[in-house]
Every structure is written in C-alpha cells, then in structure tokens.
Amino acid sequence: MKTSGINVALAGNVGESMARKVAKGKFDWYVLEVSSFQLDGTIKFRPDIAVLLNITPDHLDRYEYSMQNYTNSKFAIIKNMGSKDHFIYFSDDQVIKNEIDGKRISPNQISISLTKPSTVHYNGSQMVFDLMDSDLRISQSDTTLKGAHNLINTMAAVSSAMLSGVSISKIREGLKTFKNAPHRLESVAVINGVEFVNDSKATNVDSVVYALGSFSQPLIWIAGGIDKGNDYKQIESQVSEKVKALVCLGKDNSKLKKAFEHRVDVIRESQNIREVIRLAISYAQKGDVVLLSPACASFDLFKNYEDRGNQFREEVLNLKKELENQSI
C-alpha cells in the first residue's frame, strides 16, 4: 500500500494504538494487527477488510483453557461487518473452517488455500488470485519471502491490497522490495558458517511449525519462556528430523525438556541470553542454523518479545565481533 502511494498507518498489536494514530495524523487506510486481547474489548470495531489466517492453542490460560472461548474471541473481528465488507480467511485451517461452517457470515468471504482450488490459492508453482475480475498469478520467487507460511501471508496481503484499490503493477513492485519486520525469521548474522535467525515473535507452537518448516539445514533450536498451555505434539516430527540441540531459555523449562527429552540428543538450559548464544554455537557446525523460535511468551526474563529478540541480536553481533577480533 505504501508502494502505491496510499497514505497508510500501521498500528494495533505491533506498536502504537489506532487511537494514537487517529489523534496524531490523518490517514486514508489503517492496517491493524488486532490481538484476541484487544478484540475482547471491542464494541463497535468494524474493519472494511478482515484477515484471519489461523487459530491454534494460545493464551488458553486467559480463556479458561477453552479452545472455543479463544476461537470466539478471534471471530469477534467480524461481528460488526456487513455485506459490503470483505473477510479473508485461510480455509486449510480446520478450526476456522469448522467455525465458518457453523456460522452466518455477513461479509463477502474470500478463502485462501495452499492445497485446493479456492478464490485465492497456490497451484503448486504460483499463487492464483481469482479476485476483482483478475487472473493474477505470482511466483514466490518474485517476492522477497520464503516458506509455506509466507505463501499464506502473501496471498492474504495481496488480496487485501487488491480490495483496497492497489494496482497490480504496484503490488508486484511492493513484493520485490518488501522487507520482513524484525523478530520474524530475521537473519541476524553468519558466524563461522552458522546462520543465526531471530524469530522471537514466535510465541506459540503454531508459529514454530512454520519456522521449522522454513529450513532444511540442521538446527540448534532456542526455545522457552512462559508456557501458555502449549501442545508440542504438532512439532515432534520436525524437531526429531531437524533439531540436533535444544537450548532452553526460560525460568521453568520442565515442560519443554520433558516433551523433547527422547527426541533431541542434546538439551541444555540457561536464563542468560549471552550464555545461550555461546551454548548454541558450541553445538553448531558450518551450514547449521541457530534458530530462536521460543514457542512461549517472554515475560519471565524479558519485557516483551521485542526485548528478547533485540537482546538475541545484540549478543549474536557481539559474538561475531569478538571472534573476528580474535582472528586479526
């Protein structure tokens, strides 16, 4: 949207509130990430375009450990929407699909799929957009992002941009220059042939599914923090296949260690980010990836996930500088 010249604000669960943006400036569009916590407090909130891509167990401690309560909170995003509004959703997510099948949905539905023909789908080689009288097709190689999860993200973003009036040419231009936000599979540095990746935003298991799926290289996985009712079964096979060492970063790592004690040969733990980085590289070889993808909240040791990611980045760069100085 910025590439097309639209005066657009980013707000919500990514920094400043929408209220602050409205108070301080005048924008044509507001792109908001709205958390379940924020949706719980909404009364008249009505987006023109709503996007819902997954619902997996998260924050269940807040919702009486009821998945239905959490799902209801997520679906509050469409409660005030009308027939002229648009609801984009990922139809491969079974929780979303089941909920839609049992609800009366007022906004225009736009389904996204990786596995089957849909309004917007991936056909195995290209993203196909049967939308706005268009037959737009985009290869992932024409974007800056990798991984199946970013196919979903890209299809949602492009659909939203099309519906908001962005031209196809500007969409293509924006996809070629887009830089992912910090703490989301952010490549920090390569040290002695080992890549360090900051995915601190991955505060639930579902996010880690996508993170693990983005790499074919052996992984040293840094995880841990405040468990929110996590079910680690959905990543057991990927962890067994890819993770050579697990370094736990949290005050209480008992559940994480128990989940993977028979699946990962090496499990270590620390509450010190500097020590965690050095533990990780001690088990890594050239070509490996050290992946911070915690699956947990950060508040036991950090202010928030940004603080956790920033400290990870800082310590990795410190280590890189330290080793470079030793080799001079």
C-alpha positions in Angstrom: 0.0 0.0 0.0 2.9 2.3 0.7 4.5 1.5 -2.6 1.3 2.5 -4.3 1.4 5.9 -2.6 -1.5 5.4 -0.3 -1.3 7.4 3.0 -1.4 4.3 5.3 -0.9 3.9 9.0 0.3 0.7 10.8 -1.0 0.2 14.3 -2.5 -2.2 16.8 -0.6 -5.1 18.4 2.6 -4.0 16.6 3.3 -0.7 18.3 1.2 2.4 18.5 -2.6 2.1 19.0 -5.0 3.0 16.3 -6.4 5.7 18.7 -2.9 7.4 18.8 -2.6 7.2 15.0 -6.1 8.8 14.6 -5.3 11.5 17.2 -1.9 12.4 15.7 -2.5 12.2 11.9 -4.9 11.8 9.1 -4.6 8.6 7.0 -6.5 7.1 4.1 -6.2 3.5 5.4 -5.2 1.9 8.7 -3.5 -1.6 8.7 -4.1 -3.1 12.1 -2.9 -6.2 13.8 -5.6 -6.9 16.4 -4.9 -9.4 19.1 -7.5 -11.5 20.9 -6.9 -9.5 24.0 -7.8 -6.3 22.0 -10.8 -7.9 20.3 -12.2 -8.8 23.8 -12.6 -5.1 24.5 -14.1 -4.0 21.2 -17.8 -2.9 20.8 -18.2 -1.1 17.5 -14.9 -2.0 15.8 -15.7 -2.8 12.1 -12.9 -3.3 9.6 -13.6 -3.0 5.9 -11.3 -5.9 5.3 -10.6 -8.6 8.0 -8.0 -11.3 7.7 -7.9 -14.5 9.8 -5.2 -17.0 9.0 -5.0 -19.5 11.9 -6.4 -20.3 15.3 -4.2 -22.6 17.3 -4.0 -23.1 21.1 -2.6 -19.8 22.6 -3.3 -17.7 25.7 -5.6 -20.5 26.9 -4.8 -19.5 30.4 -6.8 -16.4 29.7 -9.8 -18.3 28.2 -10.4 -20.8 31.0 -8.4 -23.3 29.0 -11.3 -23.5 26.5 -10.3 -23.5 22.8 -13.9 -22.5 21.9 -13.6 -19.4 24.1 -10.4 -18.5 22.4 -12.0 -19.1 18.9 -14.9 -16.9 19.8 -12.5 -14.1 20.7 -10.8 -14.3 17.4 -14.0 -14.4 15.4 -15.1 -11.1 17.2 -13.2 -9.4 14.4 -16.1 -9.9 12.0 -19.0 -9.4 14.4 -19.9 -5.9 13.1 -19.0 -6.4 9.5 -21.6 -6.1 6.7 -22.2 -7.4 3.2 -20.0 -4.7 1.6 -17.0 -5.7 3.7 -14.6 -8.5 3.0 -13.4 -11.4 5.2 -10.2 -13.1 4.0 -9.5 -16.4 5.8 -7.2 -19.5 5.4 -9.6 -22.4 4.6 -7.0 -25.1 5.3 -7.1 -24.2 9.0 -9.6 -26.7 10.3 -10.6 -24.6 13.3 -11.5 -21.7 11.1 -13.3 -23.9 8.6 -15.4 -25.6 11.2 -16.4 -22.3 12.7 -17.3 -20.8 9.4 -19.4 -23.9 8.5 -21.5 -23.3 11.7 -21.8 -19.5 11.5 -23.8 -17.0 9.5 -21.1 -14.8 7.9 -22.2 -11.4 6.8 -19.1 -10.0 4.9 -18.1 -11.2 1.5 -15.9 -14.4 2.0 -12.5 -14.8 0.3 -10.9 -18.1 1.0 -7.2 -18.8 0.7 -5.8 -22.3 0.3 -2.4 -24.0 -0.2 -4.0 -27.3 -1.1 -7.1 -26.9 -3.2 -8.7 -24.6 -5.8 -10.2 -21.6 -4.0 -10.8 -17.9 -4.6 -7.1 -17.4 -3.9 -4.9 -20.4 -3.9 -1.4 -21.9 -4.6 -1.4 -24.3 -7.5 2.0 -25.8 -6.8 4.0 -23.2 -8.7 2.1 -19.9 -8.5 -0.2 -18.0 -6.2 -3.5 -17.6 -8.2 -5.9 -14.6 -7.4 -9.4 -15.1 -8.9 -10.4 -11.7 -7.5 -11.6 -8.3 -8.7 -12.0 -9.7 -12.3 -8.4 -10.5 -12.3 -6.4 -13.6 -13.2 -3.3 -12.5 -11.3 -0.6 -15.1 -10.8 2.6 -14.6 -8.8 5.5 -16.9 -8.2 7.1 -16.9 -4.7 10.4 -16.3 -6.4 9.0 -12.9 -7.4 8.8 -11.9 -3.7 11.4 -11.5 -1.0 9.9 -14.1 1.3 10.4 -17.8 1.7 8.4 -20.7 3.3 4.9 -22.0 3.0 3.7 -19.7 5.8 4.8 -16.7 3.7 2.8 -18.0 0.8 -0.3 -17.7 3.0 0.8 -14.3 4.3 1.5 -13.1 0.7 -1.8 -14.3 -0.6 -3.6 -12.5 2.2 -1.7 -9.3 1.8 -2.1 -9.2 -2.0 -5.8 -9.9 -1.7 -6.2 -7.1 0.9 -4.2 -4.7 -1.3 -6.3 -5.5 -4.4 -9.5 -5.0 -2.5 -8.2 -1.6 -1.2 -7.5 -0.4 -4.7 -3.8 -1.0 -5.2 -2.8 -1.6 -8.9 -1.3 -5.0 -10.0 1.9 -3.2 -11.1 2.4 -1.6 -7.7 1.6 -4.9 -5.9 4.3 -6.6 -7.9 6.7 -3.7 -7.2 6.0 -3.9 -3.5 6.6 -7.6 -3.3 10.0 -7.3 -4.8 11.2 -4.7 -2.3 9.3 -5.8 0.9 11.5 -6.3 4.0 10.1 -8.5 6.7 9.6 -7.0 10.2 12.2 -7.6 12.9 11.9 -10.7 15.1 10.1 -12.7 12.3 12.6 -15.2 10.9 15.1 -12.3 10.8 18.6 -13.4 9.7 20.9 -11.7 12.1 24.4 -12.8 11.1 26.5 -15.7 9.9 29.3 -16.7 12.2 31.9 -19.4 11.1 29.3 -20.6 8.5 26.5 -20.8 11.1 23.4 -18.6 10.5 21.7 -17.0 13.5 17.9 -16.4 13.0 15.7 -14.2 15.2 12.1 -15.5 15.3 11.3 -14.1 18.8 7.8 -13.2 17.6 7.0 -17.0 17.6 5.3 -17.0 20.9 3.2 -20.1 20.2 3.7 -23.6 18.9 1.9 -23.0 15.6 4.4 -20.2 14.7 7.3 -22.6 15.4 5.7 -25.1 12.9 6.3 -22.6 10.2 9.7 -21.6 11.4 11.0 -25.2 11.5 9.4 -25.8 8.1 11.4 -22.9 6.6 14.8 -24.6 7.0 16.3 -27.8 5.6 19.6 -27.3 7.4 20.3 -28.9 10.8 19.0 -26.7 13.6 20.1 -25.6 17.1 16.8 -24.5 18.5 16.5 -21.9 21.2 13.1 -22.1 22.9 11.3 -21.5 26.2 9.7 -18.8 28.3 6.2 -18.7 29.8 4.2 -21.7 28.6 0.6 -20.8 27.7 -0.8 -24.3 27.6 1.4 -25.4 24.7 0.8 -28.8 22.9 4.2 -29.7 21.4 2.9 -32.8 19.6 2.4 -30.9 16.4 6.2 -30.2 16.1 7.5 -33.5 17.4 8.3 -35.0 13.9 10.0 -31.8 12.7 12.1 -31.5 15.8 13.1 -35.1 15.6 14.1 -34.7 12.0 15.9 -31.3 12.1 17.0 -30.3 15.6 20.4 -31.5 16.8 20.4 -29.5 20.0 17.7 -27.7 22.1 18.8 -24.8 24.3 16.1 -23.7 26.7 15.8 -20.0 27.6 13.4 -19.6 30.5 12.9 -19.8 34.2 10.9 -23.0 34.1 11.8 -25.3 31.2 10.4 -28.5 32.7 7.6 -29.0 30.2 9.8 -28.2 27.2 12.5 -30.6 28.3 10.0 -33.4 29.0 8.4 -33.0 25.6 11.7 -33.5 23.7 13.9 -35.5 26.1 13.6 -38.6 23.8 13.7 -36.7 20.5 16.7 -34.4 20.9 20.1 -35.7 21.8 21.3 -32.6 23.5 19.2 -30.4 25.8 20.8 -27.5 27.7 19.3 -24.5 29.5 20.2 -21.1 30.8 18.5 -17.9 31.9 21.3 -15.8 30.5 21.0 -14.8 26.8 24.8 -14.4 26.4 25.3 -17.9 27.7 22.5 -19.3 25.5 24.2 -17.9 22.3 27.5 -19.5 23.3 25.9 -22.8 24.1 24.2 -22.8 20.8 27.3 -22.1 18.7 29.2 -24.7 20.6 26.9 -27.4 19.2 26.8 -25.9 15.7 28.8 -26.8 12.6 29.3 -24.9 9.4 26.0 -25.0 7.5 23.8 -25.2 10.6 21.2 -22.7 11.7 20.8 -21.4 15.3 17.1 -20.6 15.5 15.5 -18.5 18.2 11.8 -19.5 17.9 10.6 -19.7 21.5 7.0 -21.1 21.3 6.5 -19.2 24.6 5.8 -15.8 26.0 8.8 -13.7 27.0 7.7 -12.1 30.3 9.7 -14.3 32.6 13.1 -12.9 31.6 12.3 -10.0 29.2 10.0 -7.0 28.8 8.4 -8.5 25.7 9.2 -10.5 22.6 10.9 -7.4 21.0 13.2 -7.1 24.0 14.0 -10.8 23.8 14.8 -10.5 20.0 16.8 -7.3 20.5 19.0 -8.9 23.2 19.4 -12.0 21.0 20.5 -9.8 18.1 22.9 -7.8 20.2 24.6 -10.8 21.7 25.0 -12.5 18.3 26.6 -9.4 16.9 28.8 -9.1 20.0 29.9 -12.7 19.5 30.6 -12.1 15.8 32.7 -9.0 16.6 34.6 -10.9 19.4 35.5 -13.8 17.1 36.5 -11.5 14.3 38.8 -9.6 16.6 40.4 -12.8 17.8 41.3 -13.8 14.2 43.0 -10.5 13.4 
